[in-house]
Amino acid sequence: MFDNLSGKFSLVFERLRKKGRITDADVDDTMREIRLALLEADVNFKIAREFISQVRAKALDLDLLKGISPGQQIIKLVNDEIITLLGTGNHELLTSKSKPNVIMLIGLQGSGKTTTAAKI
């Protein structure tokens, strides 16, 4: 799942890097491609829509920094928003010492459930 999503993001970002100037239409096209990549990776529709609206709003209000291309700035916006969405902290797994713990792992085929279970 992440390889596919990463590959699609790379293609979108590669096109952005080649542009010297980015218009509102470029931002809209980029956001549409990112939204499609998220939906194809089975990200919840509401989460994908909220993510795209956050990035689009920030991209359209972007103050261009000297020395950094507009494409790189949009890439950074997407990266920062993904970090915000996923969270930055580590959270302890709440376990009980007195009774057995049940942990349910859910994911698509090939997403790493068995590997994660072995690590737990």
C-alpha positions, 0 to 999 in steps of 0.5 A: 500500500505505502509503496504504491502511494509513495510511487504516485506521490513521487510522480506528482512531485516530480512534475511539480519540481520541473515547474518554475512557477505554479498557478492555482490550476497547477495546485488544483491538478496536484491536489486532484492527483494526490486525492486520487492516490489516497483514495486508490490506497484505501484512505477514507474518503472523508480523511482524504477530502479533509487532507486535500482541503487543508493542503489546498488552503495552505498552498493558495495562501503560500508566501514564497520563500527565496531560494526554495522553488514553489514545487518544493514548498508544496511538497513540504506542505504535503509532508507537514500535513501527513505528519500532522494527520498521522501524529508525531508522538509514540503512544504506549500500548495499554496492556494488563498484567493480570489477564490476557490481552487481545490485539486486533490487527486489521489491514489489506493483504500484504500490509504487514499484519503478520510482521507487526504481530511478530514484533509485538 
